[in-house]
Amino acid sequence: MHRLLLLTGAIALFAAALVSTGAKGQRATLYDDPGETRAALAAALEGRRAAEARSVRLEARAQAAKDAAERAASKAAALAARIQQAEEGIAAARARIAMIDARRTALREELGREQQPVVRLTAALQQFARRPVTLAVLRPGSVKDVVYLRAMLHDTVPEVRGQTRGLRERIARSRQFRAEALAAAQALRNEEATLANRREELAEIETRQRLAARSAGGSASREAERALALAEEARDLDALVGELDRAASLRAQLAALPGPRPRPARPDLAQTGNAAEEAAPEPRRTAAPSPYILPVAGRTVTGFGAPVEAGLSQGLTLAPLAGAQVVAPAAGRVAFAGPYRGYGRIVIIEHAGGWTSLVTGLARSDVAVGETLLGGAPLGVAGPDKPTVTLELRRDGEPVNPLGLLR
């Protein structure tokens, strides 16, 4: 009897406390749909594995590099991959927390419904338990009532236990959810600490690279000035990319021209061929850059070919974490890096074979015009408040869906 009172009282009080603390500590979830939350978790875990594998490859390349510049570039790209790995870990931890919060919310609603009859039963039993036995003896017939009630309760105890079994199971499950939530919160704090450390390491490497690059100023600074002037003259972003493509094509043709030939010992015996054929540059290759990766980790906001205000989207728009690391989608040469009206800071990368990548929406760019980049090299960071980063891929000026090149 007393055991039953303690059991039902503890259940009611614990359920009430759980509902109260849950209402106070409830956090807003990142996703409204449970399926979307699960998909975000799976994507974050996959992205984390891919970033880790890329960092391992780049670290091995850095160790094998004999040239100091190549070694530094590989280390920076490896650190950028490690940063993206931590960012994906943060996204995964947040998705887990959102899933646990949704389950705890549903469980609180169930407990709120099921605790009401238990509370009423507990109140009646407590009222009966507070009735002194001497008072029952003084009242006629009350002793018989007490004996009858005790006998009835003896038969009711198994029924009460059966009715509260589901409630006890839900309370045990709530304890498990709480433990999972604490573990996910700790994982989130660990990933955030790791991210901060890796950003500091990358900042140190980039600072050393900038100091080393200052001595090489000259032609690179002149090319950067020409690119900025071209950006001011271009009527829109498509025109700017087109002009840069033409400039890249011209550089490729000039590079393909043969150098001066030495004077032959017997000029009268020299064979002359078709001058046009001899001077013709090699045709531009059309092989796509490989490997090709997304420049930032985040969910897709706008897909390739989706309707937008200007017509159809020519690229992918991603929503990353605030201040997320942005990297080069493939190896290439920086044709433009700087602010452009309406697009934040942008970076345009020329790849071999007439391919061009355009990355927009950066809050800060860390590369310079004329710089040669590895695939995955750090480009800059996304904005601080609900940023979006757009990637456009073009082949000889024609938009191409980047998803077709991803591995």
ZAMARMAR-910374 format. One line per field, with one value per residue (C-alpha): residue number from 0; x, y, z. Coordinates in nm, 2 decimals. Each point is the difference from the previous one (the first is absolute). Layout:
residues N
pos: [NUM/...]
xx: [X/...]
yy: [Y/...]
zz: [Z/...]
//
This chain:
residues 407
pos: [0/1/2/3/4/5/6/7/8/9/10/11/12/13/14/15/16/17/18/19/20/21/22/23/24/25/26/27/28/29/30/31/32/33/34/35/36/37/38/39/40/41/42/43/44/45/46/47/48/49/50/51/52/53/54/55/56/57/58/59/60/61/62/63/64/65/66/67/68/69/70/71/72/73/74/75/76/77/78/79/80/81/82/83/84/85/86/87/88/89/90/91/92/93/94/95/96/97/98/99/100/101/102/103/104/105/106/107/108/109/110/111/112/113/114/115/116/117/118/119/120/121/122/123/124/125/126/127/128/129/130/131/132/133/134/135/136/137/138/139/140/141/142/143/144/145/146/147/148/149/150/151/152/153/154/155/156/157/158/159/160/161/162/163/164/165/166/167/168/169/170/171/172/173/174/175/176/177/178/179/180/181/182/183/184/185/186/187/188/189/190/191/192/193/194/195/196/197/198/199/200/201/202/203/204/205/206/207/208/209/210/211/212/213/214/215/216/217/218/219/220/221/222/223/224/225/226/227/228/229/230/231/232/233/234/235/236/237/238/239/240/241/242/243/244/245/246/247/248/249/250/251/252/253/254/255/256/257/258/259/260/261/262/263/264/265/266/267/268/269/270/271/272/273/274/275/276/277/278/279/280/281/282/283/284/285/286/287/288/289/290/291/292/293/294/295/296/297/298/299/300/301/302/303/304/305/306/307/308/309/310/311/312/313/314/315/316/317/318/319/320/321/322/323/324/325/326/327/328/329/330/331/332/333/334/335/336/337/338/339/340/341/342/343/344/345/346/347/348/349/350/351/352/353/354/355/356/357/358/359/360/361/362/363/364/365/366/367/368/369/370/371/372/373/374/375/376/377/378/379/380/381/382/383/384/385/386/387/388/389/390/391/392/393/394/395/396/397/398/399/400/401/402/403/404/405/406]
xx: [0.00/0.27/0.21/-0.28/-0.04/0.37/0.01/-0.30/0.10/0.35/-0.13/-0.24/0.26/0.27/-0.23/-0.11/0.36/0.09/-0.27/0.09/0.38/-0.07/-0.21/0.26/0.30/-0.16/0.22/-0.12/0.07/0.19/-0.24/-0.38/-0.02/0.16/0.08/0.19/0.19/0.10/0.11/0.21/0.17/0.08/0.14/0.21/0.15/0.08/0.15/0.21/0.14/0.08/0.17/0.21/0.11/0.09/0.21/0.19/0.09/0.11/0.21/0.17/0.07/0.14/0.24/0.11/0.05/0.36/-0.08/-0.07/-0.28/-0.17/0.03/-0.15/-0.29/-0.07/0.00/-0.24/-0.24/0.02/-0.09/-0.29/-0.13/0.04/-0.20/-0.27/0.01/-0.06/-0.28/-0.17/0.04/-0.18/-0.28/-0.04/0.00/-0.27/-0.21/0.03/-0.10/-0.30/-0.11/0.03/-0.19/-0.28/-0.02/0.01/-0.28/-0.22/0.08/-0.09/-0.34/-0.06/0.10/-0.22/-0.30/0.08/0.10/-0.34/-0.18/0.31/0.00/-0.37/0.06/0.30/-0.19/-0.28/0.24/0.19/-0.32/-0.09/0.35/-0.02/-0.33/0.10/-0.09/-0.14/-0.25/-0.12/-0.06/-0.21/-0.24/-0.26/0.06/0.32/0.22/-0.20/0.04/0.38/0.02/-0.21/0.21/0.33/-0.13/-0.11/0.34/0.17/-0.17/0.05/0.38/0.07/-0.24/0.16/0.35/-0.12/-0.16/0.32/0.24/-0.01/0.05/0.30/0.15/-0.05/0.17/0.30/0.01/0.00/0.31/0.17/-0.09/0.14/0.33/0.01/-0.07/0.29/0.23/-0.10/0.05/0.35/0.08/-0.11/0.23/0.29/-0.05/-0.02/0.32/0.17/-0.13/0.14/0.34/0.02/-0.10/0.28/0.25/-0.12/0.02/0.36/0.09/-0.19/0.19/0.33/-0.10/-0.11/0.33/0.19/-0.21/0.06/0.35/-0.14/-0.23/0.07/-0.20/-0.25/-0.11/-0.03/-0.22/-0.21/-0.05/-0.10/-0.26/-0.15/-0.02/-0.17/-0.25/-0.10/-0.05/-0.20/-0.37/-0.08/0.16/-0.04/0.18/0.29/0.03/-0.01/0.28/0.21/-0.06/0.12/0.31/0.07/-0.04/0.24/0.26/-0.03/0.05/0.30/0.15/-0.05/0.20/0.34/0.30/0.27/0.20/0.38/0.15/0.10/0.36/-0.09/-0.30/-0.01/-0.09/-0.26/-0.35/-0.29/-0.35/-0.34/0.05/-0.36/0.02/0.33/-0.14/-0.35/-0.06/-0.11/-0.38/-0.16/-0.08/-0.35/0.06/-0.17/0.20/0.04/-0.04/-0.27/-0.16/-0.25/0.17/-0.19/-0.20/-0.37/-0.35/-0.10/-0.23/-0.02/0.08/0.14/-0.27/-0.25/-0.22/0.15/-0.08/0.24/-0.13/0.16/0.28/0.33/0.16/-0.05/-0.08/0.10/-0.09/0.31/0.07/0.08/0.36/0.05/0.32/-0.02/0.25/0.09/-0.22/0.29/0.36/0.04/0.12/-0.17/-0.13/-0.19/-0.03/-0.18/-0.34/-0.26/-0.32/-0.29/0.21/0.22/0.36/0.04/0.28/0.03/0.23/0.13/0.04/0.18/-0.19/-0.22/-0.19/-0.07/-0.14/-0.17/-0.05/-0.21/-0.13/0.33/0.04/0.38/0.23/0.35/0.14/0.15/-0.03/0.25/0.04/0.01/-0.22/-0.03/-0.34/-0.14/0.23/-0.16/-0.17/-0.15/-0.30/-0.38/-0.19/-0.09/-0.38/-0.20/0.26/-0.05/0.28/-0.06/0.21/-0.02/0.20/0.05/0.16/0.10/-0.26/-0.29/-0.15/0.05/-0.17/0.28/-0.18/0.10/0.37/-0.02/0.14]
yy: [0.00/0.25/-0.12/0.07/0.35/0.07/-0.14/0.19/0.32/-0.02/-0.06/0.29/0.24/-0.11/0.03/0.35/0.10/-0.13/0.19/0.32/-0.02/-0.10/0.30/0.23/-0.16/-0.06/0.12/0.10/-0.27/0.07/-0.21/-0.03/-0.34/-0.31/-0.14/0.32/-0.02/-0.36/0.09/0.29/-0.23/-0.25/0.27/0.15/-0.34/-0.07/0.34/-0.05/-0.32/0.15/0.30/-0.23/-0.21/0.31/0.14/-0.33/0.01/0.36/-0.06/-0.29/0.23/0.27/-0.26/-0.12/0.35/0.12/0.36/0.22/0.19/-0.32/-0.14/0.31/0.00/-0.36/0.06/0.29/-0.21/-0.29/0.24/0.14/-0.35/-0.07/0.32/-0.12/-0.33/0.17/0.21/-0.31/-0.15/0.31/-0.04/-0.37/0.08/0.27/-0.24/-0.27/0.26/0.10/-0.37/-0.06/0.33/-0.12/-0.33/0.15/0.25/-0.29/-0.20/0.30/0.03/-0.37/0.03/0.31/-0.20/-0.32/0.16/0.16/-0.32/-0.10/0.33/-0.03/-0.35/0.11/0.29/-0.24/-0.24/0.27/0.14/-0.35/-0.06/0.33/-0.12/-0.11/-0.36/0.12/0.22/-0.29/-0.20/0.27/0.02/-0.28/-0.22/0.17/-0.30/-0.23/0.26/0.01/-0.38/-0.01/0.28/-0.17/-0.32/0.18/0.17/-0.33/-0.12/0.33/0.02/-0.23/0.20/0.32/-0.13/-0.12/0.33/0.19/-0.24/0.20/0.32/-0.14/-0.11/0.34/0.16/-0.24/0.09/0.37/-0.06/-0.17/0.30/0.24/-0.20/0.01/0.37/0.06/-0.21/0.18/0.34/-0.11/-0.11/0.34/0.18/-0.23/0.07/0.38/-0.01/-0.20/0.24/0.30/-0.16/-0.09/0.35/0.14/-0.24/0.09/0.37/-0.04/-0.18/0.25/0.29/-0.16/-0.05/0.36/0.12/-0.22/0.12/0.37/-0.03/-0.15/0.31/0.14/-0.15/-0.16/0.34/0.14/-0.29/0.05/0.36/-0.08/-0.26/0.26/0.25/-0.26/-0.07/0.37/0.01/-0.33/0.06/-0.32/-0.32/-0.19/0.27/-0.01/-0.38/0.03/0.26/-0.21/-0.31/0.19/0.12/-0.36/-0.13/0.27/-0.10/-0.36/0.08/0.22/-0.27/-0.26/0.21/-0.15/0.19/0.15/-0.26/0.01/0.11/-0.32/-0.05/-0.02/0.24/-0.09/-0.36/0.08/-0.15/0.24/-0.14/0.15/0.30/-0.01/-0.36/0.06/0.29/-0.15/-0.05/-0.33/-0.05/0.06/-0.32/-0.06/-0.25/0.10/0.09/-0.30/-0.05/0.26/0.09/0.24/0.31/0.00/-0.24/0.09/-0.09/0.08/0.31/0.03/-0.27/0.02/0.11/0.10/0.30/0.33/0.36/0.04/-0.32/-0.34/-0.06/-0.05/-0.16/-0.13/0.21/-0.15/0.11/-0.07/0.07/0.36/0.07/-0.33/-0.08/0.03/-0.19/-0.03/-0.26/-0.11/0.09/0.31/0.36/0.30/0.23/0.23/0.05/0.29/0.17/0.01/0.20/-0.21/-0.32/0.08/-0.11/-0.24/-0.22/-0.12/-0.29/-0.11/-0.37/-0.18/-0.07/0.31/-0.07/0.28/-0.01/0.30/0.02/0.29/0.10/0.01/0.24/-0.02/-0.12/-0.13/-0.04/0.23/0.04/-0.22/-0.24/-0.37/-0.21/-0.37/-0.16/0.07/0.30/0.26/0.28/0.19/-0.02/0.04/0.28/0.02/0.01/-0.26/-0.01/-0.15/-0.10/-0.05/-0.22/0.03/-0.23/0.10/-0.17/0.25/0.24/-0.24/-0.09/-0.37/-0.17/-0.05/-0.30/-0.20/0.03/-0.07/-0.32]
zz: [0.00/0.10/-0.28/-0.25/0.15/-0.04/-0.35/-0.14/0.18/-0.14/-0.35/0.02/0.14/-0.25/-0.29/0.11/0.05/-0.34/-0.18/0.19/-0.07/-0.36/-0.06/0.14/-0.17/-0.34/-0.28/-0.35/-0.25/-0.32/-0.22/0.00/-0.17/0.17/-0.35/-0.08/0.33/-0.07/-0.35/0.14/0.25/-0.27/-0.23/0.28/0.09/-0.37/-0.04/0.31/-0.14/-0.33/0.16/0.22/-0.30/-0.20/0.30/0.02/-0.37/0.02/0.32/-0.18/-0.30/0.24/0.15/-0.34/-0.14/-0.04/-0.10/0.30/-0.17/-0.11/0.35/0.15/-0.25/0.07/0.38/-0.04/-0.22/0.25/0.29/-0.20/-0.05/0.38/0.06/-0.23/0.18/0.33/-0.15/-0.12/0.34/0.15/-0.25/0.09/0.37/-0.05/-0.21/0.28/0.26/-0.21/-0.04/0.38/0.07/-0.22/0.17/0.35/-0.10/-0.12/0.32/0.22/-0.17/0.07/0.36/0.04/-0.11/0.20/0.32/0.07/0.12/0.20/0.17/0.09/0.14/0.19/0.16/0.11/0.15/0.18/0.14/0.13/0.14/0.20/0.18/0.35/0.10/0.35/-0.18/-0.21/0.32/0.16/-0.30/-0.02/-0.30/-0.10/0.11/-0.22/-0.28/0.06/-0.02/-0.31/-0.17/0.09/-0.15/-0.32/-0.02/0.03/-0.31/-0.17/0.04/-0.30/-0.21/0.09/-0.07/-0.34/-0.08/0.09/-0.18/-0.32/0.20/0.17/-0.33/-0.15/0.30/-0.05/-0.36/0.09/0.21/-0.30/-0.22/0.26/0.00/-0.38/0.00/0.24/-0.21/-0.32/0.17/0.12/-0.36/-0.13/0.25/-0.09/-0.38/0.06/0.20/-0.27/-0.26/0.18/0.04/-0.37/-0.11/0.21/-0.17/-0.35/0.08/0.10/-0.32/-0.21/0.17/-0.08/-0.36/-0.03/0.14/-0.25/-0.29/0.06/-0.14/-0.32/-0.05/-0.35/-0.28/0.23/0.14/-0.35/-0.11/0.31/-0.09/-0.35/0.13/0.24/-0.28/-0.22/0.28/0.02/-0.38/-0.03/-0.01/0.18/0.14/-0.33/-0.19/0.25/-0.02/-0.38/-0.01/0.24/-0.22/-0.31/0.19/0.11/-0.36/-0.12/0.26/-0.10/-0.37/0.08/0.22/-0.28/-0.26/-0.08/0.12/-0.23/-0.20/-0.02/-0.33/-0.20/-0.09/-0.37/-0.05/-0.37/0.10/0.26/-0.06/0.04/0.07/0.03/0.23/0.11/0.10/0.19/0.19/0.07/0.37/0.14/0.02/0.33/0.19/0.13/0.27/0.32/0.31/0.23/0.28/0.04/0.34/0.14/0.14/0.33/0.22/0.03/-0.12/-0.35/-0.02/-0.38/-0.25/-0.35/-0.24/0.27/-0.07/0.15/-0.05/-0.30/-0.17/0.07/0.25/-0.16/0.30/0.36/0.30/0.34/0.35/0.22/0.37/0.09/-0.08/-0.18/-0.18/-0.38/-0.22/-0.36/-0.18/-0.21/-0.09/-0.21/-0.03/0.17/-0.27/0.23/0.38/0.15/0.06/-0.27/0.02/0.14/0.04/0.30/-0.06/-0.29/-0.12/-0.37/-0.06/-0.34/-0.05/-0.28/-0.32/0.00/0.32/0.25/0.36/0.15/0.38/0.14/0.34/0.19/0.29/-0.03/-0.28/0.08/-0.35/-0.26/-0.37/-0.18/0.28/-0.08/0.22/0.10/0.00/0.35/0.07/0.23/-0.19/0.29/0.24/-0.02/0.16/0.37/-0.02/-0.20/-0.29/-0.34/-0.24/-0.37/-0.23/-0.38/-0.23/-0.37/-0.30/-0.27/0.15/0.01/0.35/0.11/0.29/0.26/0.15/-0.30/0.08/0.37/0.14]
//
